[in-house]
Amino acid sequence: MLANGAKIGYVAPEIAWRYFEPVKARTEPVTCPARRASQSDHETSGVEMLLDFSALPVAAEE
């Protein structure tokens, strides 16, 4: 995951498989809205950003 060209995180392996091939096939950069996580999210899990993937292409469940 990049913001202004700098790496700020990654997509958890548990869901990444659904997005990898559809996103890889795109010819233009893929974007999605994000917001800062709460302080408690950061303190308990290290999560800094919450991403809204609802408009991204996904692979069908197997």
C-alpha positions in Angstrom: 0.0 0.0 0.0 1.4 3.4 -1.0 0.5 7.0 -0.1 2.1 9.7 -2.1 4.7 7.1 -3.4 5.7 6.0 0.1 4.9 2.5 1.5 2.5 2.8 4.5 1.4 -0.8 4.9 0.2 -4.0 3.2 -3.0 -6.0 2.7 -3.4 -8.9 5.1 -2.8 -12.3 3.6 -6.3 -13.5 4.7 -7.9 -11.2 2.1 -5.1 -10.3 -0.3 -5.7 -13.4 -2.5 -9.1 -12.0 -3.5 -7.6 -8.8 -4.8 -4.2 -9.8 -6.2 -5.1 -11.1 -9.7 -7.8 -8.5 -10.5 -5.7 -5.6 -9.3 -2.6 -7.0 -11.1 -4.6 -7.1 -14.4 -5.4 -3.4 -14.3 -3.4 -1.2 -16.5 -3.9 2.0 -14.5 -3.1 2.6 -10.8 -5.7 1.3 -8.4 -6.9 3.7 -5.7 -9.3 3.5 -2.8 -10.5 5.8 -0.1 -8.8 5.5 3.3 -9.1 7.1 6.8 -6.8 7.1 9.8 -7.5 4.3 12.3 -8.4 5.2 15.9 -5.7 5.5 18.5 -7.0 2.3 20.2 -6.7 0.4 16.8 -3.1 1.6 16.6 -2.3 0.7 20.2 -3.8 -2.8 20.1 -2.9 -3.9 16.5 -0.6 -1.4 15.0 -3.2 -0.5 12.3 -2.7 3.0 11.0 -5.1 3.2 8.0 -8.5 1.7 7.3 -9.1 1.1 3.5 -12.4 1.0 1.7 -12.0 -1.8 -0.8 -15.7 -1.8 -1.7 -15.2 -0.4 -5.3 -12.2 -2.7 -6.1 -12.4 -5.7 -8.3 -12.3 -9.1 -6.4 -11.9 -12.7 -7.4 -14.8 -15.0 -6.9 -14.9 -17.1 -3.7 -13.7 -20.6 -4.4 
